[in-house]
Every structure is written in C-alpha cells, then in structure tokens.
Amino acid sequence: MKFLVLNGINLNMFGKRDPKQYGTTTLAQIDEQLLALGAELGVEVECFQTNFEGEMAERIHRAHGEGVDGVLINAGAWTHYSYGIRDALAILKCPIIEVHMSNIHAREAFRHHSVIAEIARGQIAGFGVDSYLLGLRAAVSAARAG
C-alpha cells in the first residue's frame, strides 16, 4: 500500500516559522517520522511539499493515476480558499485525511473554514507533529477497511 503526504504553501518553513503555533520541528523531521511510522505499519509513504498551487494539483493528478491508497494533506493557507486543490483532491478515490499542526479552530476566524473538509474522511488539528502521525494511522486504517 502507498500513502502520499502532501504539504502546501509555507510548510517548508516549519521549524523557523512561528514556533508558538508550529513548534521547532522541521518538515524534514516530520517526513522522517512519517517514513518510520509507514515502515512500522508496513506501508510505503511518499512526502511532497510545494509552494506552487499548480504543482500541487499536478501531484494530486499523478496520485490518481498511480492509484495511491490514501492521502494526508496539510494544505497550509490553501486549506481556506483553494477550490483548485479541493477539486483535484475530489478526483481521488482513496481516503483523504486533512491534518494541521495547530488548532485552526482556535486561531483567526479566516482559518476556521476548510474547503477541503467536506471531501476528507476526517480532520486532525492541534497536535503538532502528532497530527501527521495520527493522520497516517487513520489513512492506513481507512484504506485497509476498504
């Protein structure tokens, strides 16, 4: 089984950007933890990050062709307004889990709404790096359940 972890705009700055909200763990360290958890769960994990919306949509399109078994996505700010990313994700036939390091519902009002949430199997927010790890466990469980 193959799972794709998608990270959107500005998330390459984890570890440097607003440590109060996001902690000091870098995206590379998060990716390492996800790869290790994937090995523990017996699944392949690929991590991808971009600051370019079209590039993200193209990676999602490729995921459709590859037949990935599940997707974890932290779209960053695109979460709140990118119907293009949402529509690309809607093409997928696998479980989609939305994750966020911070609790988006306890932050600025514009962050409370996710255009991705209605097509996602679920949303995990506010647990820092654990949001990703819980999200991968949820995606694997959903994919295995069929």
JOSUL-V653949 format. One record per run of one state. SS is the DSSP state (H for helix, E for strand, C for the rest). FROM is the first residue (numbers start at 1). TO is the last residue. If there is no record, write none. Layout:
ss,from,to
SS,FROM,TO
SS,FROM,TO
//
This chain:
ss,from,to
C,1,1
E,2,7
C,8,10
H,11,13
C,14,18
H,19,22
C,23,26
H,27,41
C,42,43
E,44,49
C,50,52
H,53,66
C,67,69
E,70,74
C,75,75
H,76,80
C,81,82
H,83,90
C,91,94
E,95,100
C,101,103
H,104,106
C,107,108
H,109,112
C,113,116
H,117,119
C,120,121
E,122,125
C,126,128
H,129,145
C,146,146
//
